[in-house]
Amino acid sequence: MKKLSMKFVTTNDDITTLTINEVREDITDEEVNSLMEGIITQNVFYSSGGSLVKKKSAKVIDVTEAEVAIA
């Protein structure tokens, strides 16, 4: 499973992170940039640090899960 972690700068110069679980394997940099710009432009999220106003960084994280036997 892959996760997309996006960091934004807020109006108070704080950093806030949005994470999306189970993103497509073939997601592109252009799609991530477009998504982040849309989030900022449409002002769809608000954090304790204020509105999201600037992209800081983004990364795709590959998560491996393994069941643990509980005795």
Predicted model as a PDB file, atoms N, CA, C, CB and O in Angstrom, pLDDT in the B-factor column:
MODEL        1                                                                  
ATOM      1  N   MET A   1       0.845  -1.176   0.000  1.00 90.00           N  
ATOM      2  CA  MET A   1       0.000   0.000   0.000  1.00 90.00           C  
ATOM      3  C   MET A   1       0.892   1.241   0.000  1.00 90.00           C  
ATOM      4  CB  MET A   1      -0.962  -0.003   1.223  1.00 90.00           C  
ATOM      5  O   MET A   1       1.944   1.273   0.638  1.00 90.00           O  
ATOM      6  N   LYS A   2       0.449   2.246  -0.723  1.00 94.00           N  
ATOM      7  CA  LYS A   2       1.171   3.516  -0.756  1.00 94.00           C  
ATOM      8  C   LYS A   2       0.318   4.612  -0.159  1.00 94.00           C  
ATOM      9  CB  LYS A   2       1.580   3.880  -2.191  1.00 94.00           C  
ATOM     10  O   LYS A   2      -0.901   4.636  -0.328  1.00 94.00           O  
ATOM     11  N   LYS A   3       0.981   5.525   0.548  1.00 97.00           N  
ATOM     12  CA  LYS A   3       0.330   6.701   1.136  1.00 97.00           C  
ATOM     13  C   LYS A   3       0.962   7.945   0.538  1.00 97.00           C  
ATOM     14  CB  LYS A   3       0.454   6.706   2.697  1.00 97.00           C  
ATOM     15  O   LYS A   3       2.150   7.961   0.218  1.00 97.00           O  
ATOM     16  N   LEU A   4       0.165   8.976   0.391  1.00 98.00           N  
ATOM     17  CA  LEU A   4       0.661  10.271  -0.051  1.00 98.00           C  
ATOM     18  C   LEU A   4       0.625  11.218   1.133  1.00 98.00           C  
ATOM     19  CB  LEU A   4      -0.176  10.829  -1.243  1.00 98.00           C  
ATOM     20  O   LEU A   4      -0.436  11.470   1.705  1.00 98.00           O  
ATOM     21  N   SER A   5       1.784  11.740   1.499  1.00 98.00           N  
ATOM     22  CA  SER A   5       1.899  12.678   2.612  1.00 98.00           C  
ATOM     23  C   SER A   5       2.256  14.050   2.036  1.00 98.00           C  
ATOM     24  CB  SER A   5       2.975  12.199   3.659  1.00 98.00           C  
ATOM     25  O   SER A   5       3.283  14.210   1.376  1.00 98.00           O  
ATOM     26  N   MET A   6       1.392  15.035   2.297  1.00 98.00           N  
ATOM     27  CA  MET A   6       1.591  16.383   1.761  1.00 98.00           C  
ATOM     28  C   MET A   6       1.716  17.373   2.907  1.00 98.00           C  
ATOM     29  CB  MET A   6       0.426  16.786   0.820  1.00 98.00           C  
ATOM     30  O   MET A   6       0.880  17.392   3.811  1.00 98.00           O  
ATOM     31  N   LYS A   7       2.752  18.189   2.872  1.00 98.00           N  
ATOM     32  CA  LYS A   7       2.962  19.211   3.895  1.00 98.00           C  
ATOM     33  C   LYS A   7       2.661  20.586   3.292  1.00 98.00           C  
ATOM     34  CB  LYS A   7       4.422  19.153   4.455  1.00 98.00           C  
ATOM     35  O   LYS A   7       3.059  20.905   2.171  1.00 98.00           O  
ATOM     36  N   PHE A   8       1.940  21.383   4.086  1.00 97.00           N  
ATOM     37  CA  PHE A   8       1.559  22.733   3.673  1.00 97.00           C  
ATOM     38  C   PHE A   8       1.979  23.736   4.735  1.00 97.00           C  
ATOM     39  CB  PHE A   8       0.039  22.822   3.416  1.00 97.00           C  
ATOM     40  O   PHE A   8       2.074  23.405   5.916  1.00 97.00           O  
ATOM     41  N   VAL A   9       2.229  24.965   4.303  1.00 97.00           N  
ATOM     42  CA  VAL A   9       2.460  26.086   5.207  1.00 97.00           C  
ATOM     43  C   VAL A   9       1.117  26.779   5.400  1.00 97.00           C  
ATOM     44  CB  VAL A   9       3.556  27.081   4.646  1.00 97.00           C  
ATOM     45  O   VAL A   9       0.359  26.964   4.447  1.00 97.00           O  
ATOM     46  N   THR A  10       0.832  27.160   6.642  1.00 96.00           N  
ATOM     47  CA  THR A  10      -0.437  27.826   6.957  1.00 96.00           C  
ATOM     48  C   THR A  10      -0.250  29.342   7.049  1.00 96.00           C  
ATOM     49  CB  THR A  10      -1.015  27.283   8.280  1.00 96.00           C  
ATOM     50  O   THR A  10       0.868  29.850   6.953  1.00 96.00           O  
ATOM     51  N   THR A  11      -1.353  30.048   7.235  1.00 95.00           N  
ATOM     52  CA  THR A  11      -1.294  31.507   7.351  1.00 95.00           C  
ATOM     53  C   THR A  11      -0.461  31.953   8.554  1.00 95.00           C  
ATOM     54  CB  THR A  11      -2.703  32.079   7.460  1.00 95.00           C  
ATOM     55  O   THR A  11       0.066  33.065   8.562  1.00 95.00           O  
ATOM     56  N   ASN A  12      -0.339  31.093   9.568  1.00 95.00           N  
ATOM     57  CA  ASN A  12       0.470  31.422  10.752  1.00 95.00           C  
ATOM     58  C   ASN A  12       1.896  30.893  10.645  1.00 95.00           C  
ATOM     59  CB  ASN A  12      -0.186  30.861  12.005  1.00 95.00           C  
ATOM     60  O   ASN A  12       2.609  30.826  11.647  1.00 95.00           O  
ATOM     61  N   ASP A  13       2.317  30.515   9.438  1.00 96.00           N  
ATOM     62  CA  ASP A  13       3.643  29.934   9.178  1.00 96.00           C  
ATOM     63  C   ASP A  13       3.887  28.621   9.912  1.00 96.00           C  
ATOM     64  CB  ASP A  13       4.711  30.919   9.567  1.00 96.00           C  
ATOM     65  O   ASP A  13       5.035  28.238  10.135  1.00 96.00           O  
ATOM     66  N   ASP A  14       2.814  27.930  10.288  1.00 95.00           N  
ATOM     67  CA  ASP A  14       2.942  26.579  10.833  1.00 95.00           C  
ATOM     68  C   ASP A  14       2.994  25.603   9.661  1.00 95.00           C  
ATOM     69  CB  ASP A  14       1.755  26.236  11.807  1.00 95.00           C  
ATOM     70  O   ASP A  14       2.690  25.964   8.524  1.00 95.00           O  
ATOM     71  N   ILE A  15       3.376  24.385   9.948  1.00 96.00           N  
ATOM     72  CA  ILE A  15       3.370  23.321   8.947  1.00 96.00           C  
ATOM     73  C   ILE A  15       2.291  22.317   9.345  1.00 96.00           C  
ATOM     74  CB  ILE A  15       4.782  22.629   8.830  1.00 96.00           C  
ATOM     75  O   ILE A  15       2.233  21.873  10.491  1.00 96.00           O  
ATOM     76  N   THR A  16       1.443  21.969   8.390  1.00 96.00           N  
ATOM     77  CA  THR A  16       0.430  20.945   8.643  1.00 96.00           C  
ATOM     78  C   THR A  16       0.541  19.874   7.561  1.00 96.00           C  
ATOM     79  CB  THR A  16      -1.010  21.565   8.674  1.00 96.00           C  
ATOM     80  O   THR A  16       0.915  20.164   6.424  1.00 96.00           O  
ATOM     81  N   THR A  17       0.215  18.645   7.921  1.00 96.00           N  
ATOM     82  CA  THR A  17       0.356  17.511   7.009  1.00 96.00           C  
ATOM     83  C   THR A  17      -0.995  16.868   6.745  1.00 96.00           C  
ATOM     84  CB  THR A  17       1.332  16.475   7.579  1.00 96.00           C  
ATOM     85  O   THR A  17      -1.775  16.629   7.666  1.00 96.00           O  
ATOM     86  N   LEU A  18      -1.259  16.592   5.474  1.00 96.00           N  
ATOM     87  CA  LEU A  18      -2.417  15.815   5.062  1.00 96.00           C  
ATOM     88  C   LEU A  18      -1.905  14.510   4.473  1.00 96.00           C  
ATOM     89  CB  LEU A  18      -3.304  16.598   4.034  1.00 96.00           C  
ATOM     90  O   LEU A  18      -0.972  14.517   3.670  1.00 96.00           O  
ATOM     91  N   THR A  19      -2.504  13.394   4.862  1.00 97.00           N  
ATOM     92  CA  THR A  19      -2.086  12.093   4.355  1.00 97.00           C  
ATOM     93  C   THR A  19      -3.280  11.383   3.736  1.00 97.00           C  
ATOM     94  CB  THR A  19      -1.462  11.234   5.481  1.00 97.00           C  
ATOM     95  O   THR A  19      -4.364  11.327   4.318  1.00 97.00           O  
ATOM     96  N   ILE A  20      -3.059  10.844   2.544  1.00 96.00           N  
ATOM     97  CA  ILE A  20      -4.078  10.067   1.849  1.00 96.00           C  
ATOM     98  C   ILE A  20      -3.586   8.629   1.770  1.00 96.00           C  
ATOM     99  CB  ILE A  20      -4.376  10.650   0.419  1.00 96.00           C  
ATOM    100  O   ILE A  20      -2.497   8.365   1.260  1.00 96.00           O  
ATOM    101  N   ASN A  21      -4.386   7.711   2.272  1.00 96.00           N  
ATOM    102  CA  ASN A  21      -4.042   6.295   2.238  1.00 96.00           C  
ATOM    103  C   ASN A  21      -4.418   5.677   0.894  1.00 96.00           C  
ATOM    104  CB  ASN A  21      -4.740   5.549   3.379  1.00 96.00           C  
ATOM    105  O   ASN A  21      -5.345   6.132   0.224  1.00 96.00           O  
ATOM    106  N   GLU A  22      -3.692   4.647   0.519  1.00 95.00           N  
ATOM    107  CA  GLU A  22      -3.978   3.824  -0.652  1.00 95.00           C  
ATOM    108  C   GLU A  22      -4.064   4.617  -1.953  1.00 95.00           C  
ATOM    109  CB  GLU A  22      -5.259   3.085  -0.439  1.00 95.00           C  
ATOM    110  O   GLU A  22      -5.051   4.515  -2.681  1.00 95.00           O  
ATOM    111  N   VAL A  23      -3.028   5.408  -2.245  1.00 96.00           N  
ATOM    112  CA  VAL A  23      -2.973   6.122  -3.521  1.00 96.00           C  
ATOM    113  C   VAL A  23      -2.543   5.159  -4.623  1.00 96.00           C  
ATOM    114  CB  VAL A  23      -2.000   7.332  -3.440  1.00 96.00           C  
ATOM    115  O   VAL A  23      -1.974   4.102  -4.352  1.00 96.00           O  
ATOM    116  N   ARG A  24      -2.818   5.532  -5.848  1.00 94.00           N  
ATOM    117  CA  ARG A  24      -2.438   4.711  -7.002  1.00 94.00           C  
ATOM    118  C   ARG A  24      -0.932   4.485  -7.037  1.00 94.00           C  
ATOM    119  CB  ARG A  24      -2.900   5.373  -8.310  1.00 94.00           C  
ATOM    120  O   ARG A  24      -0.152   5.342  -6.622  1.00 94.00           O  
ATOM    121  N   GLU A  25      -0.545   3.344  -7.526  1.00 90.00           N  
ATOM    122  CA  GLU A  25       0.875   3.007  -7.651  1.00 90.00           C  
ATOM    123  C   GLU A  25       1.589   3.955  -8.621  1.00 90.00           C  
ATOM    124  CB  GLU A  25       1.037   1.552  -8.122  1.00 90.00           C  
ATOM    125  O   GLU A  25       2.772   4.250  -8.452  1.00 90.00           O  
ATOM    126  N   ASP A  26       0.860   4.427  -9.636  1.00 94.00           N  
ATOM    127  CA  ASP A  26       1.484   5.214 -10.704  1.00 94.00           C  
ATOM    128  C   ASP A  26       1.215   6.723 -10.596  1.00 94.00           C  
ATOM    129  CB  ASP A  26       0.996   4.718 -12.040  1.00 94.00           C  
ATOM    130  O   ASP A  26       1.279   7.431 -11.601  1.00 94.00           O  
ATOM    131  N   ILE A  27       0.917   7.215  -9.400  1.00 95.00           N  
ATOM    132  CA  ILE A  27       0.654   8.647  -9.239  1.00 95.00           C  
ATOM    133  C   ILE A  27       1.889   9.445  -9.653  1.00 95.00           C  
ATOM    134  CB  ILE A  27       0.256   8.976  -7.770  1.00 95.00           C  
ATOM    135  O   ILE A  27       3.017   9.064  -9.339  1.00 95.00           O  
ATOM    136  N   THR A  28       1.670  10.553 -10.359  1.00 96.00           N  
ATOM    137  CA  THR A  28       2.785  11.340 -10.877  1.00 96.00           C  
ATOM    138  C   THR A  28       3.013  12.602 -10.044  1.00 96.00           C  
ATOM    139  CB  THR A  28       2.533  11.716 -12.338  1.00 96.00           C  
ATOM    140  O   THR A  28       2.140  13.038  -9.293  1.00 96.00           O  
ATOM    141  N   ASP A  29       4.200  13.174 -10.196  1.00 97.00           N  
ATOM    142  CA  ASP A  29       4.517  14.445  -9.530  1.00 97.00           C  
ATOM    143  C   ASP A  29       3.539  15.534  -9.959  1.00 97.00           C  
ATOM    144  CB  ASP A  29       5.965  14.879  -9.847  1.00 97.00           C  
ATOM    145  O   ASP A  29       3.113  16.351  -9.142  1.00 97.00           O  
ATOM    146  N   GLU A  30       3.186  15.543 -11.241  1.00 98.00           N  
ATOM    147  CA  GLU A  30       2.273  16.554 -11.758  1.00 98.00           C  
ATOM    148  C   GLU A  30       0.897  16.433 -11.101  1.00 98.00           C  
ATOM    149  CB  GLU A  30       2.147  16.430 -13.281  1.00 98.00           C  
ATOM    150  O   GLU A  30       0.270  17.443 -10.783  1.00 98.00           O  
ATOM    151  N   GLU A  31       0.426  15.197 -10.897  1.00 97.00           N  
ATOM    152  CA  GLU A  31      -0.873  14.999 -10.255  1.00 97.00           C  
ATOM    153  C   GLU A  31      -0.846  15.462  -8.798  1.00 97.00           C  
ATOM    154  CB  GLU A  31      -1.283  13.523 -10.331  1.00 97.00           C  
ATOM    155  O   GLU A  31      -1.807  16.065  -8.320  1.00 97.00           O  
ATOM    156  N   VAL A  32       0.238  15.184  -8.102  1.00 98.00           N  
ATOM    157  CA  VAL A  32       0.361  15.599  -6.709  1.00 98.00           C  
ATOM    158  C   VAL A  32       0.407  17.120  -6.623  1.00 98.00           C  
ATOM    159  CB  VAL A  32       1.620  14.982  -6.062  1.00 98.00           C  
ATOM    160  O   VAL A  32      -0.269  17.711  -5.780  1.00 98.00           O  
ATOM    161  N   ASN A  33       1.191  17.759  -7.481  1.00 98.00           N  
ATOM    162  CA  ASN A  33       1.261  19.219  -7.485  1.00 98.00           C  
ATOM    163  C   ASN A  33      -0.095  19.841  -7.791  1.00 98.00           C  
ATOM    164  CB  ASN A  33       2.292  19.697  -8.501  1.00 98.00           C  
ATOM    165  O   ASN A  33      -0.485  20.826  -7.162  1.00 98.00           O  
ATOM    166  N   SER A  34      -0.811  19.274  -8.748  1.00 97.00           N  
ATOM    167  CA  SER A  34      -2.135  19.777  -9.101  1.00 97.00           C  
ATOM    168  C   SER A  34      -3.108  19.613  -7.932  1.00 97.00           C  
ATOM    169  CB  SER A  34      -2.669  19.051 -10.345  1.00 97.00           C  
ATOM    170  O   SER A  34      -3.890  20.520  -7.644  1.00 97.00           O  
ATOM    171  N   LEU A  35      -3.064  18.475  -7.267  1.00 97.00           N  
ATOM    172  CA  LEU A  35      -3.913  18.240  -6.100  1.00 97.00           C  
ATOM    173  C   LEU A  35      -3.626  19.266  -5.010  1.00 97.00           C  
ATOM    174  CB  LEU A  35      -3.704  16.816  -5.558  1.00 97.00           C  
ATOM    175  O   LEU A  35      -4.547  19.860  -4.450  1.00 97.00           O  
ATOM    176  N   MET A  36      -2.347  19.470  -4.712  1.00 97.00           N  
ATOM    177  CA  MET A  36      -1.974  20.413  -3.653  1.00 97.00           C  
ATOM    178  C   MET A  36      -2.404  21.833  -4.009  1.00 97.00           C  
ATOM    179  CB  MET A  36      -0.459  20.369  -3.403  1.00 97.00           C  
ATOM    180  O   MET A  36      -2.900  22.563  -3.152  1.00 97.00           O  
ATOM    181  N   GLU A  37      -2.218  22.226  -5.264  1.00 97.00           N  
ATOM    182  CA  GLU A  37      -2.632  23.564  -5.689  1.00 97.00           C  
ATOM    183  C   GLU A  37      -4.143  23.716  -5.578  1.00 97.00           C  
ATOM    184  CB  GLU A  37      -2.174  23.840  -7.133  1.00 97.00           C  
ATOM    185  O   GLU A  37      -4.635  24.773  -5.183  1.00 97.00           O  
ATOM    186  N   GLY A  38      -4.885  22.658  -5.928  1.00 97.00           N  
ATOM    187  CA  GLY A  38      -6.340  22.694  -5.809  1.00 97.00           C  
ATOM    188  C   GLY A  38      -6.792  22.832  -4.364  1.00 97.00           C  
ATOM    189  O   GLY A  38      -7.733  23.570  -4.071  1.00 97.00           O  
ATOM    190  N   ILE A  39      -6.124  22.125  -3.464  1.00 96.00           N  
ATOM    191  CA  ILE A  39      -6.450  22.213  -2.039  1.00 96.00           C  
ATOM    192  C   ILE A  39      -6.254  23.639  -1.536  1.00 96.00           C  
ATOM    193  CB  ILE A  39      -5.583  21.234  -1.221  1.00 96.00           C  
ATOM    194  O   ILE A  39      -7.078  24.164  -0.787  1.00 96.00           O  
ATOM    195  N   ILE A  40      -5.155  24.256  -1.956  1.00 97.00           N  
ATOM    196  CA  ILE A  40      -4.866  25.637  -1.539  1.00 97.00           C  
ATOM    197  C   ILE A  40      -5.866  26.608  -2.167  1.00 97.00           C  
ATOM    198  CB  ILE A  40      -3.419  26.035  -1.931  1.00 97.00           C  
ATOM    199  O   ILE A  40      -6.447  27.443  -1.473  1.00 97.00           O  
ATOM    200  N   THR A  41      -6.062  26.497  -3.469  1.00 97.00           N  
ATOM    201  CA  THR A  41      -6.939  27.426  -4.202  1.00 97.00           C  
ATOM    202  C   THR A  41      -8.378  27.360  -3.715  1.00 97.00           C  
ATOM    203  CB  THR A  41      -6.893  27.125  -5.695  1.00 97.00           C  
ATOM    204  O   THR A  41      -9.031  28.390  -3.552  1.00 97.00           O  
ATOM    205  N   GLN A  42      -8.874  26.145  -3.481  1.00 96.00           N  
ATOM    206  CA  GLN A  42     -10.267  25.994  -3.072  1.00 96.00           C  
ATOM    207  C   GLN A  42     -10.463  26.157  -1.567  1.00 96.00           C  
ATOM    208  CB  GLN A  42     -10.780  24.645  -3.504  1.00 96.00           C  
ATOM    209  O   GLN A  42     -11.594  26.182  -1.082  1.00 96.00           O  
ATOM    210  N   ASN A  43      -9.349  26.269  -0.827  1.00 94.00           N  
ATOM    211  CA  ASN A  43      -9.394  26.496   0.617  1.00 94.00           C  
ATOM    212  C   ASN A  43     -10.313  25.480   1.303  1.00 94.00           C  
ATOM    213  CB  ASN A  43      -9.869  27.929   0.918  1.00 94.00           C  
ATOM    214  O   ASN A  43     -11.182  25.842   2.096  1.00 94.00           O  
ATOM    215  N   VAL A  44     -10.097  24.194   0.977  1.00 87.00           N  
ATOM    216  CA  VAL A  44     -10.993  23.140   1.465  1.00 87.00           C  
ATOM    217  C   VAL A  44     -10.660  22.649   2.869  1.00 87.00           C  
ATOM    218  CB  VAL A  44     -10.961  21.979   0.522  1.00 87.00           C  
ATOM    219  O   VAL A  44     -11.499  22.016   3.510  1.00 87.00           O  
ATOM    220  N   PHE A  45      -9.461  22.924   3.358  1.00 88.00           N  
ATOM    221  CA  PHE A  45      -9.083  22.488   4.704  1.00 88.00           C  
ATOM    222  C   PHE A  45      -8.634  23.688   5.521  1.00 88.00           C  
ATOM    223  CB  PHE A  45      -7.962  21.421   4.649  1.00 88.00           C  
ATOM    224  O   PHE A  45      -8.073  24.650   4.998  1.00 88.00           O  
ATOM    225  N   TYR A  46      -8.894  23.603   6.813  1.00 83.00           N  
ATOM    226  CA  TYR A  46      -8.464  24.639   7.747  1.00 83.00           C  
ATOM    227  C   TYR A  46      -7.815  23.920   8.922  1.00 83.00           C  
ATOM    228  CB  TYR A  46      -9.671  25.556   8.215  1.00 83.00           C  
ATOM    229  O   TYR A  46      -8.343  22.923   9.414  1.00 83.00           O  
ATOM    230  N   SER A  47      -6.680  24.422   9.366  1.00 89.00           N  
ATOM    231  CA  SER A  47      -6.002  23.812  10.512  1.00 89.00           C  
ATOM    232  C   SER A  47      -5.957  24.803  11.662  1.00 89.00           C  
ATOM    233  CB  SER A  47      -4.571  23.353  10.134  1.00 89.00           C  
ATOM    234  O   SER A  47      -6.359  25.958  11.522  1.00 89.00           O  
ATOM    235  N   SER A  48      -5.464  24.338  12.797  1.00 90.00           N  
ATOM    236  CA  SER A  48      -5.338  25.235  13.953  1.00 90.00           C  
ATOM    237  C   SER A  48      -4.378  26.383  13.662  1.00 90.00           C  
ATOM    238  CB  SER A  48      -4.860  24.455  15.184  1.00 90.00           C  
ATOM    239  O   SER A  48      -4.418  27.409  14.342  1.00 90.00           O  
ATOM    240  N   GLY A  49      -3.513  26.220  12.655  1.00 90.00           N  
ATOM    241  CA  GLY A  49      -2.575  27.269  12.266  1.00 90.00           C  
ATOM    242  C   GLY A  49      -3.116  28.181  11.190  1.00 90.00           C  
ATOM    243  O   GLY A  49      -2.408  29.062  10.702  1.00 90.00           O  
ATOM    244  N   GLY A  50      -4.375  27.977  10.812  1.00 93.00           N  
ATOM    245  CA  GLY A  50      -4.986  28.814   9.790  1.00 93.00           C  
ATOM    246  C   GLY A  50      -5.160  28.072   8.481  1.00 93.00           C  
ATOM    247  O   GLY A  50      -5.029  26.849   8.425  1.00 93.00           O  
ATOM    248  N   SER A  51      -5.454  28.812   7.436  1.00 95.00           N  
ATOM    249  CA  SER A  51      -5.658  28.231   6.110  1.00 95.00           C  
ATOM    250  C   SER A  51      -4.331  27.752   5.521  1.00 95.00           C  
ATOM    251  CB  SER A  51      -6.320  29.255   5.168  1.00 95.00           C  
ATOM    252  O   SER A  51      -3.259  28.241   5.878  1.00 95.00           O  
ATOM    253  N   LEU A  52      -4.433  26.788   4.616  1.00 96.00           N  
ATOM    254  CA  LEU A  52      -3.244  26.292   3.922  1.00 96.00           C  
ATOM    255  C   LEU A  52      -2.952  27.242   2.771  1.00 96.00           C  
ATOM    256  CB  LEU A  52      -3.443  24.816   3.407  1.00 96.00           C  
ATOM    257  O   LEU A  52      -3.806  27.465   1.913  1.00 96.00           O  
ATOM    258  N   VAL A  53      -1.730  27.808   2.751  1.00 96.00           N  
ATOM    259  CA  VAL A  53      -1.441  28.860   1.780  1.00 96.00           C  
ATOM    260  C   VAL A  53      -0.280  28.559   0.839  1.00 96.00           C  
ATOM    261  CB  VAL A  53      -1.157  30.119   2.498  1.00 96.00           C  
ATOM    262  O   VAL A  53      -0.102  29.254  -0.161  1.00 96.00           O  
ATOM    263  N   LYS A  54       0.513  27.531   1.148  1.00 97.00           N  
ATOM    264  CA  LYS A  54       1.704  27.274   0.334  1.00 97.00           C  
ATOM    265  C   LYS A  54       2.095  25.806   0.446  1.00 97.00           C  
ATOM    266  CB  LYS A  54       2.882  28.185   0.771  1.00 97.00           C  
ATOM    267  O   LYS A  54       1.973  25.203   1.512  1.00 97.00           O  
ATOM    268  N   LYS A  55       2.572  25.230  -0.673  1.00 98.00           N  
ATOM    269  CA  LYS A  55       3.080  23.863  -0.660  1.00 98.00           C  
ATOM    270  C   LYS A  55       4.462  23.861  -0.020  1.00 98.00           C  
ATOM    271  CB  LYS A  55       3.132  23.267  -2.099  1.00 98.00           C  
ATOM    272  O   LYS A  55       5.278  24.739  -0.299  1.00 98.00           O  
ATOM    273  N   LYS A  56       4.725  22.879   0.837  1.00 98.00           N  
ATOM    274  CA  LYS A  56       6.055  22.738   1.438  1.00 98.00           C  
ATOM    275  C   LYS A  56       6.768  21.519   0.869  1.00 98.00           C  
ATOM    276  CB  LYS A  56       5.952  22.627   2.973  1.00 98.00           C  
ATOM    277  O   LYS A  56       7.902  21.625   0.404  1.00 98.00           O  
ATOM    278  N   SER A  57       6.107  20.353   0.902  1.00 98.00           N  
ATOM    279  CA  SER A  57       6.717  19.129   0.378  1.00 98.00           C  
ATOM    280  C   SER A  57       5.659  18.054   0.235  1.00 98.00           C  
ATOM    281  CB  SER A  57       7.862  18.642   1.295  1.00 98.00           C  
ATOM    282  O   SER A  57       4.542  18.184   0.736  1.00 98.00           O  
ATOM    283  N   ALA A  58       6.029  16.998  -0.452  1.00 98.00           N  
ATOM    284  CA  ALA A  58       5.145  15.843  -0.588  1.00 98.00           C  
ATOM    285  C   ALA A  58       6.008  14.617  -0.810  1.00 98.00           C  
ATOM    286  CB  ALA A  58       4.123  16.032  -1.759  1.00 98.00           C  
ATOM    287  O   ALA A  58       7.098  14.697  -1.378  1.00 98.00           O  
ATOM    288  N   LYS A  59       5.497  13.469  -0.347  1.00 97.00           N  
ATOM    289  CA  LYS A  59       6.210  12.221  -0.598  1.00 97.00           C  
ATOM    290  C   LYS A  59       5.226  11.068  -0.619  1.00 97.00           C  
ATOM    291  CB  LYS A  59       7.301  11.983   0.466  1.00 97.00           C  
ATOM    292  O   LYS A  59       4.195  11.084   0.053  1.00 97.00           O  
ATOM    293  N   VAL A  60       5.579  10.069  -1.412  1.00 96.00           N  
ATOM    294  CA  VAL A  60       4.809   8.841  -1.460  1.00 96.00           C  
ATOM    295  C   VAL A  60       5.543   7.846  -0.576  1.00 96.00           C  
ATOM    296  CB  VAL A  60       4.635   8.306  -2.937  1.00 96.00           C  
ATOM    297  O   VAL A  60       6.742   7.617  -0.733  1.00 96.00           O  
ATOM    298  N   ILE A  61       4.802   7.259   0.353  1.00 96.00           N  
ATOM    299  CA  ILE A  61       5.383   6.341   1.323  1.00 96.00           C  
ATOM    300  C   ILE A  61       4.863   4.940   1.016  1.00 96.00           C  
ATOM    301  CB  ILE A  61       5.038   6.767   2.794  1.00 96.00           C  
ATOM    302  O   ILE A  61       3.655   4.726   0.911  1.00 96.00           O  
ATOM    303  N   ASP A  62       5.779   3.997   0.875  1.00 94.00           N  
ATOM    304  CA  ASP A  62       5.414   2.605   0.630  1.00 94.00           C  
ATOM    305  C   ASP A  62       5.316   1.898   1.972  1.00 94.00           C  
ATOM    306  CB  ASP A  62       6.450   1.899  -0.304  1.00 94.00           C  
ATOM    307  O   ASP A  62       6.299   1.814   2.707  1.00 94.00           O  
ATOM    308  N   VAL A  63       4.132   1.389   2.293  1.00 91.00           N  
ATOM    309  CA  VAL A  63       3.878   0.772   3.586  1.00 91.00           C  
ATOM    310  C   VAL A  63       3.737  -0.742   3.384  1.00 91.00           C  
ATOM    311  CB  VAL A  63       2.597   1.376   4.257  1.00 91.00           C  
ATOM    312  O   VAL A  63       2.952  -1.202   2.554  1.00 91.00           O  
ATOM    313  N   THR A  64       4.494  -1.481   4.142  1.00 91.00           N  
ATOM    314  CA  THR A  64       4.383  -2.939   4.128  1.00 91.00           C  
ATOM    315  C   THR A  64       3.763  -3.386   5.441  1.00 91.00           C  
ATOM    316  CB  THR A  64       5.775  -3.616   3.908  1.00 91.00           C  
ATOM    317  O   THR A  64       4.197  -2.989   6.522  1.00 91.00           O  
ATOM    318  N   GLU A  65       2.741  -4.218   5.320  1.00 88.00           N  
ATOM    319  CA  GLU A  65       2.068  -4.711   6.512  1.00 88.00           C  
ATOM    320  C   GLU A  65       2.289  -6.209   6.639  1.00 88.00           C  
ATOM    321  CB  GLU A  65       0.564  -4.386   6.469  1.00 88.00           C  
ATOM    322  O   GLU A  65       2.351  -6.930   5.643  1.00 88.00           O  
ATOM    323  N   ALA A  66       2.407  -6.661   7.870  1.00 92.00           N  
ATOM    324  CA  ALA A  66       2.539  -8.085   8.140  1.00 92.00           C  
ATOM    325  C   ALA A  66       1.708  -8.423   9.365  1.00 92.00           C  
ATOM    326  CB  ALA A  66       4.027  -8.485   8.345  1.00 92.00           C  
ATOM    327  O   ALA A  66       1.793  -7.743  10.387  1.00 92.00           O  
ATOM    328  N   GLU A  67       0.912  -9.467   9.263  1.00 94.00           N  
ATOM    329  CA  GLU A  67       0.111  -9.919  10.396  1.00 94.00           C  
ATOM    330  C   GLU A  67       1.021 -10.465  11.483  1.00 94.00           C  
ATOM    331  CB  GLU A  67      -0.911 -10.991   9.958  1.00 94.00           C  
ATOM    332  O   GLU A  67       2.035 -11.102  11.199  1.00 94.00           O  
ATOM    333  N   VAL A  68       0.652 -10.210  12.712  1.00 96.00           N  
ATOM    334  CA  VAL A  68       1.375 -10.731  13.861  1.00 96.00           C  
ATOM    335  C   VAL A  68       0.459 -11.705  14.574  1.00 96.00           C  
ATOM    336  CB  VAL A  68       1.845  -9.585  14.817  1.00 96.00           C  
ATOM    337  O   VAL A  68      -0.681 -11.371  14.898  1.00 96.00           O  
ATOM    338  N   ALA A  69       0.955 -12.911  14.820  1.00 95.00           N  
ATOM    339  CA  ALA A  69       0.160 -13.920  15.507  1.00 95.00           C  
ATOM    340  C   ALA A  69       0.108 -13.561  16.995  1.00 95.00           C  
ATOM    341  CB  ALA A  69       0.755 -15.355  15.289  1.00 95.00           C  
ATOM    342  O   ALA A  69       1.138 -13.361  17.639  1.00 95.00           O  
ATOM    343  N   ILE A  70      -1.079 -13.488  17.506  1.00 95.00           N  
ATOM    344  CA  ILE A  70      -1.287 -13.182  18.920  1.00 95.00           C  
ATOM    345  C   ILE A  70      -1.594 -14.485  19.644  1.00 95.00           C  
ATOM    346  CB  ILE A  70      -2.442 -12.139  19.119  1.00 95.00           C  
ATOM    347  O   ILE A  70      -2.530 -15.200  19.289  1.00 95.00           O  
ATOM    348  N   ALA A  71      -0.794 -14.784  20.664  1.00 89.00           N  
ATOM    349  CA  ALA A  71      -0.971 -16.049  21.397  1.00 89.00           C  
ATOM    350  C   ALA A  71      -1.879 -15.855  22.573  1.00 89.00           C  
ATOM    351  CB  ALA A  71       0.369 -16.607  21.867  1.00 89.00           C  
ATOM    352  O   ALA A  71      -2.147 -16.804  23.309  1.00 89.00           O  
TER     353      ALA A  71                                                      
ENDMDL                                                                          
END                                                                             
